[in-house]
Amino acid sequence: MNHSDEVEMLSYLGIGSVDDLFSDIPQKVRKSGIDLPDGISELELTALAESVASMNRKYRYSFLGCGVYDRFVPAVVDTVISRGEFLTSYTPYQPEVSQGTLQALFEYQSLMSQLMAMDVTNSSMYDGFTALGEAVRMAFRINGRHQVLLPENIYTRKLGVIRNYTIGLGMKEAFYRVDRSTGSLDIEDLKGKVGSDTCAVVVENPNSFGILDPEVRHVREVIGDAVLIAYVDPVSLGIVVPPGEYGADIAVAEGQQLGMRPNFGGPFLGIMSFREEYVRKSPGRIIGESVDSSGRRAFVMTLQTREQHIRRQRAMSNICTNQALMALAASVYLATLGPEGLRAVASRTVEMSSRLISSLSSLHGISAGPFRGTYFSDVPVKVPYSREELRRRLESAGIAGGIPLPSVIQPLAAEFPDTYFFSVTEKTTDQAIAALAQALGVE
C-alpha cells in the first residue's frame, strides 16, 4: 500500500493518522513499535516470529487428559469448518434460508445416533458435563422420581453440574460402589441401592478411573424401569459396545475429541442421544428432513423445546445457543476416519495406555494402573514425590501432565494420596513415554 492509498483511507474514515485507530488504548500501555526489518517476505516474517516464540517455555510432551485430550485432527476438518458459510452462520432462526447449516446438523445427528446405537440425537448441547445435567433433568421429566444413583468416583465438577441443574426439583443423589480390584462398578452394590423412587442410574464407560467397564452391559438387568444414563467417551466406541446395545435410555458424551483441539479450555461439544419414545422430553432442538413446496429435499427444525422458541413454562431447557460449528467438526472427523479409522484410533489409545503402565511399573516406588481392568486414556499413577517435586521433574523434562486424582475426584482424596492421572492418545509416542519414565525414575 502506497502513501496516497493510506491518505485516502484515513480521509474516508475521518481521522488524521493510523494511530487514531487505537485512541481507546491508553498511551502508557502502547508499544512504541515492533523491531522488524523493512520489506521482509512472509516466509522470513514467519521464521522470525517462530524464533521469538521458541523463547517461551515449551512442553515437548503432553500427558494431560481427564476429559480433554490432544488427539490428531485431520487437515480436512479445519478446512471445512473454516469455510465462510459455516464459520459465520449462527442459530438458524429462518430455516428456509439456512439449509446448509440445517443439513450439516442433520448429518451430525445421524452420525451420532449411529455411533451411540441410539434412536435420536439432538443438536443443542454445550459440553459433556452440561449434557449430563440435562440428561438427569430429562429423566425426572420421564418418571418424576427423585433419586439419582451415581458412581462413587464421578468427577467432582461433574457432580456439581448435576446438582446445579437439578436445583428446585427435589432430587437427591446416592452413590454406588466401584470395585477396588477391577476398577469396574459393583453390580451387586448398585442392585441393592435401586429403589421405588430411583429416577435414574448414571454409568460411565470408560469410568473416572480410566477403566473400560464391562459391567455396564449388565446394569439394565438390575435397575428395573429407572432411566439408564450412559456417559461415554465417543472415541472408545470404536472398540467397545455402544450404549444403545446395553439398554441405555439416554447417552451423553463430550465431543471435543472428535476433531477439536484442547484450545486452552474450549469450545466443547455436548452430545446427547436417546430413545425415540422420549423425544418430547428432550431439551434443545432436533433437525429433521422434509420436502419443500416443489417436492425437493429440505431440512427443518422439527422439534424446538428450548425457551427461545416456545413459552418459557413449556420449555425443556434454557439452552439459548448452539455448537453448530463444533458439531460440523465432529461430523467431518467421523466421516473422514470412518468405522475402521475410529477403531484404529481407539485401539492405538489402549495400546499406548498399556505401554505407559508397563514402562512406569518397572520404576522403583511407582505404582501405575492400580486396577486389573483395561485402561483407555487416563491412567492413575502413584508417585513417591511431593506435588512440588513432581512438578519440578516434569517441567525439567518438558512434560505437561500429572493431574492430581484428588483434585478431580475429591471424595476419594484420602484413599488415593500422591496419585496423578497421566493420559495418552493415539498421538502419544514411545519416546514420550520414555521421557516420562526417565523424569519419574528415582535418581
N, C-alpha and C positions, 0 to 999 in steps of 0.2 A: 504494500500500500504506500503510495507516494504522499507527499505533504499536502498537495491540493485535495486529495481524497479525504484526508483527515480533517482539513479545514471545512470542507463541505459537510461532512457528517456532524462535526461539532456545531456548525451553524444551524443545521436542521434540528439538532437537539436543544439548541438554545443555551449552550454552555460555552465557556471560554477555553477550557483545556480538558485533557483526558483526566487530570487529577480531580476535576469537579465531579466525575462519575463516582468518586469514592468519598465525597464530602461527609457522608454519615459516619465514616470511620474516624475516630479521634486521632489527631495528628501524632500524639505521643506513642501510639501503638503501631504506626505505619513503618514499613521498611523504606529506607531511602533509595533502595534499588537492589537489583539482583546481579551478582558478579558473573555475568555471562559474556563470552566473546561475541562480537558482532558478526552477523552473517553466517552463522554455522548452520549446517544441514540438520534435518530432523533426526537422521541417524546419529550424528555427533551429539545433538542435544540429548537424545535418549541415553546414549552411553554415559554422558556426563551425569545425568540425573541418577542413573543406576549406581554410579561410583559414589555419589554422595549418600544415597540410600543405604549402601552397603556399610556405611559407618555406624548405622544403628545396630543395636544388639539383635542378632537374628537367631532363630531356632532352626536347627537343621532337621530335627525330627519331632514329630508330634504324636503323643500318645493320649491326647485329650479325647473324651467321649461323654458317656453318661447322658445320651440323648441328642447330642450334636456331633456330627462326625465329618472328618475330612475325606470324602470319597472322590474318586475320579469323575469329572464332569466332561462328557464328550463335547467337542467344539460346536457341534450342531445345535446343542441346547442353547448356548448363548447367542448363536446366530439367529435362531428362530425368535427367541423372546426379545431380541433387540430390534426386530422389525417395528417400524413406526405404528402400524395398525394394531399391534398388540401392546407395545410399550406404553402408548399414550391413551389407550382406551380404558374406561373405568366401568363402574357398575352399569349394566345395560338397562337403563330405565325405559328406553324406547326399543323394545325387542326387534321391531320391524327394520331398524337401521343398524342393528348390532349382530347381524347374522354370523359374522366371522368369530366374534367373541363367544356367542352362544354355541356355535358348533364346536369350538375348542373346549368349552366346558362340558358339552355333551360327550365328547370323546374322552375327556378326563374321567367323567362319571362311569363311563363304560369300562375303561381300563381298570379303574379301582375296584369296581364291582367284580370284575373277573379275577383280579389279584386276590381279593379278600374272599372270593367264593360266596358273595352276598348278593341279595336281590337288587338293592338300590344304594346309590351313593349320592350325598348332597354336595353342594359346591359353595360352602359359605364359612368354613371353619378357619379360625385364626392360626392355631397351632395344636399340637397334640394334647397338651395339658388342658386347654380350654375345651377341646373336643371331648375329653373325658368328663369334664364338669358338665357339659351339655348332655352327654350320654346318661349320666346319673339323673339329671332333671327329666330327661325323656323317659327313663324307666319309671320315675314317680308318676308321670302322666299316664303311663300304661296301666299300672295296677294300684296306684295310690297308697302303697305301703311305705314304711318309714325306715327300715333298717337296710343299710348297705354294707355288705361284707367285703373287706379289703385285705390284701396280703399284708402281713405284718412288716414286710420290708419295702413297702411302697415308698417312693421318694417323698420326702417331707414337703417339698414345694408342690408336688402333685396333689398331696392330701390337702394342702392349703387352698389350692384352686377349687377342689371339690367342696370344701367347707364354704368358701365364698359363694360358689354358685348355688348352693342349696340353703343358704340362709333364708329363713322365713317359711321353709317347707316342713319344719318339724322333724327333719331327718336326723338319724343318729348312726354313727359308724361303729362297726365291730370288726375285729381283726382275726383272721385265721392264721395258723402256724405255717412256717416254711421249714421243711426238714433240714436239719443242720448237717446231715451226712451227704445227702444228694443235692441239696440246694433247690429242690423242687417243692411245690406246695404239698402240704399234708392233707390228703384227701379225706382221711377219717376225721381229722380235726375240723375240717370245713363242714363235713356232713353233720357233725354234732352241733354246729352253730347255726345251721339253717333252721328258721322257724316260720311260723304262720305270718309274721309281719316282715319277712325278708323281701325287700323290694328288688334288690339287685345284688349280684355277685360279680366282682371285678377280678379278672385273672390277667396275668401279664406273660407274654412269651416273645422274646426272652424276658425273664423277670429282672428285678432290680439288682440281683446278684450277678447278672450277665448270663444266667443259665437258660439254655433251651429246655423248656419244661414239658416233658412228655405227659405229665399228669393232667394238663389242661384238657386232654381228649376225654377224660372221664368225669369232668365236673358236671356236665349236663345231666348225667345219670343220678346225681345225688342232691340237686338243688330244687327239684320239683318244678313249679311253674314260675319261680323267680326269674327275673331278666338276667341273662348272662351277657356281660360286657367284656370284650376281649381287647386289651391294649397290646398292640403288636409292633414289631419292627418290620416295616414293609420290605426291606432287603432280605430279611430272613425267610420271607415267603418264597424265595427262590428254591429253598430246600426243605422247608417244614410245612406241615399241614396247615392250610389257611383256616381262619376262624369259622367260616361258614360250614366247614366239613365236620367240626366238632360241636355244632349246635349253638353257636353264638347268635344272640338276638341283635346285638349291636357290636360293631367292631370299629375301633378308633386307632389312629396312629399319628406319629409325627412324620411328615413327608419331606423334611429337609434333606434327607439322604438321597432323594430322587432328583438329582440334577441341580441342587443348590449348595453353594459353598457355606462354610460357617459364618463368614461375614461379620465377625465380632458381635454376634447375637441377633441375627435376623436378616431378612424376613423369613418366617417359617410357613408351614402349610399344615393345617389340621385336616386329617382325613377322617370321614365318618360314613360308615356303611351300615345298613340294617335290613331287616326282613321287610318284605313288601307290605305285610299287614299293619306295620307300624308307621307307614309313610305319613299319615296325617298327625302323628305325634312328634314328628321330626322337626328340628329347628332349621332356620336358614331358607334355602331355596333349592329347587330341583329343575334342571333344564330338560325339556322334552322335545321330541320330534313330531312334526305335524306336516301339513301341506298348506300352501297359500291359496289365494282365490283362483289362481291359474293352475292349480294342481301340482305345483312344484314343491320339492322338498323344502321344509322350512323348520326353524327352531324357535321355541317359545319358552318362557318361564312358566312351567307347568304348575309349580307349587311355590308360593311365596308366603311363608309363615312368619316372616320377621316383621317387626313393628313399623318398618318403613312403608310397608305395603298394605297392611290391614290394621284394623282397630287395635290399639295397644293391649286392651284387655283380652283380645283373642290371639295375640301373637304367642308363638312358642319360644321366642328368644328376642333379645335386643341387638342381635348382630347387625351392624349398620354398614359394613363394607365387605370386601371380598378379597381373596388371594388369587385372583384370576391369573395373574402373570406367573405366580408360583405353581398354580395348577397346570398351566401350559408347560412349564419347565418339566414337571413330573411326567406329563404325557409324552413329551418329546424324548425324555430319558428312557422311559419304559419302551416306547416304540423303537428306539434306536437299539437298545440291548436285546429286546425280545426275550422269550422264556429261557432260552439257553444261555444268553448273556447274563441275565439276572441270576440264574443258577450258578454260573461261574463266579460271579462276584461274591455270592453268599458262601460258596464252597471255599473260595480263597480266604475269606474272612475267618471261617472256622479253622482252616489250616494254620493261619498266622497266629490265632489265639493259642492253638496247641503248641506251636513253636515257641511262643513267648513263655508259656508255662514251663515247658521243658528247659529252656535256657535259664530262666530265673531260679527254678527249683534246684539247680545244681550249685547255687551260690550258698555259702555258709551264712546262716542266720536269716535267710529269705524264705518265706512261705508263699508260693504263688498258686492261686486256684485252690482254695481250701475245700471245695466240694467235689464230689465224684462225678457230677453231671458234666454235660458238654457245654462249653462256653461259646458264645457268639462273638461279640465285640469287646465287652467290658470284662476285665479280669481283676478281681481283688488280690492285692499283693501286700503281705505283711512284711515290714522292714524293721531293722533294729536301730533306726535312726530317729532323732527328733525331727519335727517338721522343718525347722530351720536348716538342719544338716542335710536333709533330703533336698530341700530347695537349692542349697549351695551346690550339691553334687550334680543335680540335673541341669542347672544353669551353666555350670562349667563345661558340661558335655553338649550344650546346645539343644537340650531336650525340653519340650513343653509337655507337661503331663503330671500325673500323680495327683488325682482329685481325691481328697480325704473322704473315705467312706462315711465317717460320722457327719460330714457336712451335707451329705445328700440323703442319708438315712439316719436322722438324728436319734430316734428312739433306740437304735441298736448300737449307739456310740460306745457304751461300756463293754459290749460284747466283742467289738472288733477294734481294739485300740491299735494305733500305728498301722492301720490298713488303708491302702490307697488303690484307687482304680487306675489301671493302665489299659488303654483301649487300642484296638487295632482295626484296620480296614484292609481292603484289597490293595491299598497303596503302601502299606507297611512292608518294609524290606528286611531281609536278614541282616543287612548292615545296620539298620536302625535298632533292631533287637540286640545285636552285638554291642552297640554303643550304650544301650540302656543297661545291659548286663555288666558292662565294664564300669559304668557310673555307680551302680548299686553294689558292686563287689567290695568285700572287706579289704582294706588296704594293708 
